[in-house]
Amino acid sequence: MKTCMAVTVERNLFNLIERLRGREKRSTFVEYLLRLGLEVYKTQISNGGQAPKGTPFSQTVRSEAEEPRRILRRKLRRQ
């Protein structure tokens, strides 16, 4: 069973999601990104890291924050 959740995001983040998702439904793609992000977060916490307090997640886990840019570059090259 699914639950509806409203989320407000920055316009740049929304545009990035739109470009990366291709023909995938937005909700399916965002759910996938949330699952990936939660796995990274759990791994970070289990390795002795601390939960971010007021720090944007992208600043806490830099390598994963760069991944959307790499995906976008590859996708744009193919087009």
N, CA, C and O atoms as a Tinker XYZ file with bonds, in Angstrom:
   316  protein
     1  N      0.836000   -1.179000    0.000000    73     2
     2  CA     0.000000    0.000000    0.000000    64     1     3
     3  C      0.880000    1.241000    0.000000    63     2     4     5
     4  O      1.859000    1.311000    0.743000    81     3
     5  N      0.547000    2.188000   -0.804000    73     3     6
     6  CA     1.332000    3.420000   -0.911000    64     5     7
     7  C      0.631000    4.545000   -0.169000    63     6     8     9
     8  O     -0.581000    4.519000    0.044000    81     7
     9  N      1.432000    5.537000    0.219000    73     7    10
    10  CA     0.930000    6.729000    0.903000    64     9    11
    11  C      1.376000    7.947000    0.118000    63    10    12    13
    12  O      2.505000    8.001000   -0.369000    81    11
    13  N      0.505000    8.909000   -0.004000    73    11    14
    14  CA     0.833000   10.144000   -0.705000    64    13    15
    15  C      1.588000   11.079000    0.243000    63    14    16    17
    16  O      1.215000   11.231000    1.406000    81    15
    17  N      2.664000   11.707000   -0.274000    73    15    18
    18  CA     3.467000   12.611000    0.533000    64    17    19
    19  C      3.820000   13.822000   -0.324000    63    18    20    21
    20  O      4.330000   13.665000   -1.433000    81    19
    21  N      3.559000   15.005000    0.167000    73    19    22
    22  CA     3.917000   16.224000   -0.558000    64    21    23
    23  C      5.282000   16.699000   -0.068000    63    22    24    25
    24  O      5.550000   16.727000    1.133000    81    23
    25  N      6.141000   17.073000   -1.021000    73    23    26
    26  CA     7.488000   17.520000   -0.696000    64    25    27
    27  C      7.775000   18.791000   -1.478000    63    26    28    29
    28  O      7.466000   18.877000   -2.667000    81    27
    29  N      8.358000   19.766000   -0.821000    73    27    30
    30  CA     8.761000   20.996000   -1.480000    64    29    31
    31  C     10.266000   20.939000   -1.698000    63    30    32    33
    32  O     11.018000   20.694000   -0.754000    81    31
    33  N     10.715000   21.163000   -2.933000    73    31    34
    34  CA    12.144000   21.120000   -3.259000    64    33    35
    35  C     12.521000   22.384000   -4.023000    63    34    36    37
    36  O     11.667000   23.072000   -4.582000    81    35
    37  N     13.818000   22.674000   -4.032000    73    35    38
    38  CA    14.314000   23.807000   -4.796000    64    37    39
    39  C     14.060000   23.572000   -6.282000    63    38    40    41
    40  O     14.028000   22.429000   -6.739000    81    39
    41  N     13.885000   24.638000   -7.020000    73    39    42
    42  CA    13.593000   24.553000   -8.446000    64    41    43
    43  C     14.720000   23.823000   -9.194000    63    42    44    45
    44  O     14.447000   23.025000  -10.091000    81    43
    45  N     15.986000   24.091000   -8.829000    73    43    46
    46  CA    17.107000   23.428000   -9.506000    64    45    47
    47  C     17.071000   21.919000   -9.290000    63    46    48    49
    48  O     17.349000   21.153000  -10.212000    81    47
    49  N     16.731000   21.492000   -8.082000    73    47    50
    50  CA    16.633000   20.067000   -7.797000    64    49    51
    51  C     15.492000   19.440000   -8.596000    63    50    52    53
    52  O     15.643000   18.344000   -9.137000    81    51
    53  N     14.376000   20.115000   -8.670000    73    51    54
    54  CA    13.241000   19.634000   -9.451000    64    53    55
    55  C     13.626000   19.468000  -10.925000    63    54    56    57
    56  O     13.319000   18.451000  -11.547000    81    55
    57  N     14.304000   20.482000  -11.472000    73    55    58
    58  CA    14.719000   20.424000  -12.875000    64    57    59
    59  C     15.695000   19.276000  -13.120000    63    58    60    61
    60  O     15.625000   18.610000  -14.153000    81    59
    61  N     16.605000   19.043000  -12.173000    73    59    62
    62  CA    17.556000   17.946000  -12.299000    64    61    63
    63  C     16.832000   16.602000  -12.302000    63    62    64    65
    64  O     17.141000   15.729000  -13.113000    81    63
    65  N     15.880000   16.439000  -11.408000    73    63    66
    66  CA    15.082000   15.209000  -11.362000    64    65    67
    67  C     14.343000   15.016000  -12.683000    63    66    68    69
    68  O     14.300000   13.907000  -13.217000    81    67
    69  N     13.772000   16.075000  -13.201000    73    67    70
    70  CA    13.034000   15.988000  -14.464000    64    69    71
    71  C     13.935000   15.541000  -15.607000    63    70    72    73
    72  O     13.530000   14.724000  -16.434000    81    71
    73  N     15.160000   16.074000  -15.659000    73    71    74
    74  CA    16.084000   15.700000  -16.741000    64    73    75
    75  C     16.568000   14.274000  -16.590000    63    74    76    77
    76  O     16.693000   13.553000  -17.580000    81    75
    77  N     16.845000   13.853000  -15.358000    73    75    78
    78  CA    17.424000   12.526000  -15.138000    64    77    79
    79  C     16.416000   11.394000  -15.273000    63    78    80    81
    80  O     16.787000   10.283000  -15.654000    81    79
    81  N     15.172000   11.650000  -14.971000    73    79    82
    82  CA    14.204000   10.556000  -14.908000    64    81    83
    83  C     13.813000   10.014000  -16.274000    63    82    84    85
    84  O     13.320000    8.890000  -16.372000    81    83
    85  N     14.021000   10.780000  -17.312000    73    83    86
    86  CA    13.660000   10.309000  -18.654000    64    85    87
    87  C     12.175000   10.036000  -18.748000    63    86    88    89
    88  O     11.360000   10.910000  -18.450000    81    87
    89  N     11.809000    8.811000  -19.168000    73    87    90
    90  CA    10.400000    8.463000  -19.338000    64    89    91
    91  C      9.799000    7.821000  -18.106000    63    90    92    93
    92  O      8.612000    7.496000  -18.081000    81    91
    93  N     10.624000    7.637000  -17.077000    73    91    94
    94  CA    10.151000    7.050000  -15.818000    64    93    95
    95  C      9.161000    7.998000  -15.147000    63    94    96    97
    96  O      9.311000    9.217000  -15.225000    81    95
    97  N      8.152000    7.435000  -14.491000    73    95    98
    98  CA     7.212000    8.281000  -13.746000    64    97    99
    99  C      7.970000    9.011000  -12.652000    63    98   100   101
   100  O      8.847000    8.436000  -12.007000    81    99
   101  N      7.634000   10.284000  -12.439000    73    99   102
   102  CA     8.319000   11.094000  -11.434000    64   101   103
   103  C      8.252000   10.440000  -10.053000    63   102   104   105
   104  O      9.265000   10.369000   -9.358000    81   103
   105  N      7.096000    9.973000   -9.656000    73   103   106
   106  CA     6.953000    9.391000   -8.313000    64   105   107
   107  C      7.816000    8.142000   -8.152000    63   106   108   109
   108  O      8.412000    7.930000   -7.096000    81   107
   109  N      7.883000    7.323000   -9.184000    73   107   110
   110  CA     8.708000    6.113000   -9.133000    64   109   111
   111  C     10.183000    6.472000   -9.030000    63   110   112   113
   112  O     10.924000    5.860000   -8.260000    81   111
   113  N     10.611000    7.466000   -9.809000    73   111   114
   114  CA    12.008000    7.883000   -9.812000    64   113   115
   115  C     12.397000    8.503000   -8.470000    63   114   116   117
   116  O     13.466000    8.202000   -7.940000    81   115
   117  N     11.549000    9.357000   -7.921000    73   115   118
   118  CA    11.844000    9.993000   -6.635000    64   117   119
   119  C     11.871000    8.943000   -5.529000    63   118   120   121
   120  O     12.704000    9.024000   -4.626000    81   119
   121  N     10.986000    7.973000   -5.584000    73   119   122
   122  CA    11.002000    6.892000   -4.593000    64   121   123
   123  C     12.323000    6.127000   -4.679000    63   122   124   125
   124  O     12.906000    5.777000   -3.652000    81   123
   125  N     12.793000    5.869000   -5.887000    73   123   126
   126  CA    14.078000    5.196000   -6.088000    64   125   127
   127  C     15.222000    6.021000   -5.474000    63   126   128   129
   128  O     16.082000    5.480000   -4.779000    81   127
   129  N     15.221000    7.337000   -5.740000    73   127   130
   130  CA    16.259000    8.208000   -5.182000    64   129   131
   131  C     16.210000    8.235000   -3.655000    63   130   132   133
   132  O     17.253000    8.251000   -3.001000    81   131
   133  N     15.014000    8.239000   -3.089000    73   131   134
   134  CA    14.883000    8.211000   -1.636000    64   133   135
   135  C     15.459000    6.925000   -1.055000    63   134   136   137
   136  O     16.144000    6.948000   -0.032000    81   135
   137  N     15.176000    5.805000   -1.714000    73   135   138
   138  CA    15.719000    4.523000   -1.239000    64   137   139
   139  C     17.248000    4.522000   -1.292000    63   138   140   141
   140  O     17.906000    4.075000   -0.352000    81   139
   141  N     17.810000    5.024000   -2.398000    73   139   142
   142  CA    19.269000    5.111000   -2.510000    64   141   143
   143  C     19.853000    6.001000   -1.414000    63   142   144   145
   144  O     20.824000    5.634000   -0.753000    81   143
   145  N     19.253000    7.163000   -1.235000    73   143   146
   146  CA    19.730000    8.102000   -0.224000    64   145   147
   147  C     19.649000    7.533000    1.177000    63   146   148   149
   148  O     20.549000    7.755000    1.987000    81   147
   149  N     18.588000    6.803000    1.477000    73   147   150
   150  CA    18.444000    6.201000    2.803000    64   149   151
   151  C     19.474000    5.103000    3.029000    63   150   152   153
   152  O     19.967000    4.941000    4.145000    81   151
   153  N     19.806000    4.345000    1.987000    73   151   154
   154  CA    20.846000    3.320000    2.117000    64   153   155
   155  C     22.200000    3.958000    2.413000    63   154   156   157
   156  O     22.945000    3.474000    3.264000    81   155
   157  N     22.515000    5.044000    1.711000    73   155   158
   158  CA    23.769000    5.762000    1.961000    64   157   159
   159  C     23.771000    6.317000    3.384000    63   158   160   161
   160  O     24.773000    6.228000    4.095000    81   159
   161  N     22.670000    6.873000    3.779000    73   159   162
   162  CA    22.534000    7.445000    5.126000    64   161   163
   163  C     22.731000    6.362000    6.193000    63   162   164   165
   164  O     23.468000    6.569000    7.157000    81   163
   165  N     22.077000    5.214000    6.022000    73   163   166
   166  CA    22.221000    4.117000    6.992000    64   165   167
   167  C     23.661000    3.629000    7.054000    63   166   168   169
   168  O     24.181000    3.349000    8.134000    81   167
   169  N     24.302000    3.528000    5.901000    73   167   170
   170  CA    25.699000    3.093000    5.854000    64   169   171
   171  C     26.587000    4.082000    6.592000    63   170   172   173
   172  O     27.468000    3.686000    7.356000    81   171
   173  N     26.356000    5.356000    6.366000    73   171   174
   174  CA    27.153000    6.394000    7.016000    64   173   175
   175  C     26.990000    6.322000    8.536000    63   174   176   177
   176  O     27.974000    6.421000    9.269000    81   175
   177  N     25.766000    6.153000    9.007000    73   175   178
   178  CA    25.501000    6.092000   10.445000    64   177   179
   179  C     26.114000    4.827000   11.042000    63   178   180   181
   180  O     26.695000    4.871000   12.127000    81   179
   181  N     25.988000    3.704000   10.340000    73   179   182
   182  CA    26.513000    2.447000   10.875000    64   181   183
   183  C     28.044000    2.431000   10.904000    63   182   184   185
   184  O     28.636000    1.658000   11.657000    81   183
   185  N     28.689000    3.274000   10.095000    73   183   186
   186  CA    30.152000    3.364000   10.093000    64   185   187
   187  C     30.670000    4.396000   11.084000    63   186   188   189
   188  O     31.823000    4.817000   10.999000    81   187
   189  N     29.833000    4.800000   12.010000    73   187   190
   190  CA    30.266000    5.731000   13.049000    64   189   191
   191  C     30.050000    7.186000   12.735000    63   190   192   193
   192  O     30.409000    8.051000   13.534000    81   191
   193  N     29.473000    7.477000   11.590000    73   191   194
   194  CA    29.180000    8.868000   11.257000    64   193   195
   195  C     28.005000    9.376000   12.078000    63   194   196   197
   196  O     27.290000    8.596000   12.707000    81   195
   197  N     27.817000   10.668000   12.066000    73   195   198
   198  CA    26.701000   11.260000   12.803000    64   197   199
   199  C     25.626000   11.709000   11.826000    63   198   200   201
   200  O     25.900000   12.055000   10.677000    81   199
   201  N     24.411000   11.693000   12.315000    73   199   202
   202  CA    23.303000   12.204000   11.512000    64   201   203
   203  C     23.503000   13.708000   11.337000    63   202   204   205
   204  O     23.848000   14.397000   12.297000    81   203
   205  N     23.293000   14.224000   10.136000    73   203   206
   206  CA    23.450000   15.664000    9.924000    64   205   207
   207  C     22.443000   16.453000   10.736000    63   206   208   209
   208  O     21.264000   16.104000   10.794000    81   207
   209  N     22.911000   17.512000   11.358000    73   207   210
   210  CA    22.025000   18.378000   12.141000    64   209   211
   211  C     22.072000   19.767000   11.520000    63   210   212   213
   212  O     22.980000   20.551000   11.796000    81   211
   213  N     21.106000   20.058000   10.695000    73   211   214
   214  CA    21.052000   21.366000   10.052000    64   213   215
   215  C     21.977000   21.485000    8.846000    63   214   216   217
   216  O     22.002000   22.530000    8.196000    81   215
   217  N     22.730000   20.448000    8.536000    73   215   218
   218  CA    23.630000   20.460000    7.390000    64   217   219
   219  C     22.938000   19.762000    6.231000    63   218   220   221
   220  O     22.423000   18.657000    6.403000    81   219
   221  N     22.914000   20.379000    5.055000    73   219   222
   222  CA    22.324000   19.696000    3.913000    64   221   223
   223  C     23.002000   18.348000    3.688000    63   222   224   225
   224  O     24.223000   18.227000    3.787000    81   223
   225  N     22.198000   17.353000    3.389000    73   223   226
   226  CA    22.705000   15.996000    3.216000    64   225   227
   227  C     23.799000   15.940000    2.158000    63   226   228   229
   228  O     24.757000   15.180000    2.295000    81   227
   229  N     23.662000   16.740000    1.102000    73   227   230
   230  CA    24.648000   16.716000    0.020000    64   229   231
   231  C     26.026000   17.151000    0.503000    63   230   232   233
   232  O     27.031000   16.757000   -0.089000    81   231
   233  N     26.097000   17.958000    1.568000    73   231   234
   234  CA    27.394000   18.364000    2.104000    64   233   235
   235  C     27.973000   17.279000    3.001000    63   234   236   237
   236  O     29.186000   17.229000    3.204000    81   235
   237  N     27.133000   16.422000    3.532000    73   235   238
   238  CA    27.590000   15.361000    4.423000    64   237   239
   239  C     28.170000   14.198000    3.637000    63   238   240   241
   240  O     29.171000   13.613000    4.050000    81   239
   241  N     27.559000   13.853000    2.510000    73   239   242
   242  CA    27.994000   12.713000    1.698000    64   241   243
   243  C     28.299000   13.240000    0.304000    63   242   244   245
   244  O     27.454000   13.166000   -0.588000    81   243
   245  N     29.483000   13.764000    0.114000    73   243   246
   246  CA    29.828000   14.456000   -1.129000    64   245   247
   247  C     29.857000   13.547000   -2.356000    63   246   248   249
   248  O     29.337000   13.936000   -3.402000    81   247
   249  N     30.433000   12.377000   -2.270000    73   247   250
   250  CA    30.580000   11.545000   -3.471000    64   249   251
   251  C     29.231000   11.175000   -4.060000    63   250   252   253
   252  O     29.074000   11.182000   -5.281000    81   251
   253  N     28.260000   10.854000   -3.229000    73   251   254
   254  CA    26.936000   10.513000   -3.728000    64   253   255
   255  C     26.206000   11.748000   -4.246000    63   254   256   257
   256  O     25.368000   11.642000   -5.142000    81   255
   257  N     26.514000   12.910000   -3.694000    73   255   258
   258  CA    25.877000   14.140000   -4.160000    64   257   259
   259  C     26.341000   14.486000   -5.570000    63   258   260   261
   260  O     25.609000   15.141000   -6.313000    81   259
   261  N     27.541000   14.061000   -5.951000    73   259   262
   262  CA    28.065000   14.324000   -7.275000    64   261   263
   263  C     27.472000   13.390000   -8.328000    63   262   264   265
   264  O     27.478000   13.720000   -9.513000    81   263
   265  N     26.966000   12.239000   -7.918000    73   263   266
   266  CA    26.485000   11.228000   -8.853000    64   265   267
   267  C     25.447000   11.755000   -9.850000    63   266   268   269
   268  O     25.566000   11.459000  -11.038000    81   267
   269  N     24.423000   12.531000   -9.420000    73   267   270
   270  CA    23.445000   13.014000  -10.411000    64   269   271
   271  C     24.091000   13.826000  -11.528000    63   270   272   273
   272  O     23.636000   13.773000  -12.670000    81   271
   273  N     25.139000   14.570000  -11.216000    73   271   274
   274  CA    25.812000   15.357000  -12.254000    64   273   275
   275  C     26.472000   14.444000  -13.280000    63   274   276   277
   276  O     26.416000   14.715000  -14.479000    81   275
   277  N     27.104000   13.353000  -12.811000    73   275   278
   278  CA    27.746000   12.421000  -13.732000    64   277   279
   279  C     26.704000   11.744000  -14.615000    63   278   280   281
   280  O     26.913000   11.589000  -15.819000    81   279
   281  N     25.591000   11.343000  -14.023000    73   279   282
   282  CA    24.520000   10.699000  -14.786000    64   281   283
   283  C     23.988000   11.666000  -15.832000    63   282   284   285
   284  O     23.781000   11.291000  -16.986000    81   283
   285  N     23.769000   12.905000  -15.427000    73   283   286
   286  CA    23.227000   13.909000  -16.335000    64   285   287
   287  C     24.185000   14.140000  -17.498000    63   286   288   289
   288  O     23.744000   14.224000  -18.644000    81   287
   289  N     25.476000   14.245000  -17.231000    73   287   290
   290  CA    26.440000   14.463000  -18.312000    64   289   291
   291  C     26.400000   13.326000  -19.315000    63   290   292   293
   292  O     26.410000   13.561000  -20.523000    81   291
   293  N     26.355000   12.072000  -18.816000    73   291   294
   294  CA    26.294000   10.921000  -19.712000    64   293   295
   295  C     25.032000   10.956000  -20.544000    63   294   296   297
   296  O     25.065000   10.691000  -21.746000    81   295
   297  N     23.905000   11.288000  -19.901000    73   295   298
   298  CA    22.626000   11.306000  -20.607000    64   297   299
   299  C     22.615000   12.378000  -21.686000    63   298   300   301
   300  O     22.126000   12.143000  -22.791000    81   299
   301  N     23.151000   13.551000  -21.373000    73   299   302
   302  CA    23.155000   14.641000  -22.337000    64   301   303
   303  C     24.082000   14.331000  -23.519000    63   302   304   305
   304  O     23.804000   14.735000  -24.648000    81   303
   305  N     25.184000   13.612000  -23.258000    73   303   306
   306  CA    26.085000   13.241000  -24.349000    64   305   307
   307  C     25.405000   12.294000  -25.324000    63   306   308   309
   308  O     25.634000   12.374000  -26.531000    81   307
   309  N     24.575000   11.405000  -24.813000    73   307   310
   310  CA    23.894000   10.410000  -25.667000    64   309   311
   311  C     22.878000   11.064000  -26.582000    63   310   312   313
   312  O     22.598000   10.546000  -27.663000    81   311
   313  N     22.327000   12.182000  -26.172000    73   311   314
   314  CA    21.248000   12.807000  -26.950000    64   313   315
   315  C     21.745000   13.573000  -28.124000    63   314   316
   316  O     20.950000   14.150000  -28.867000    81   315
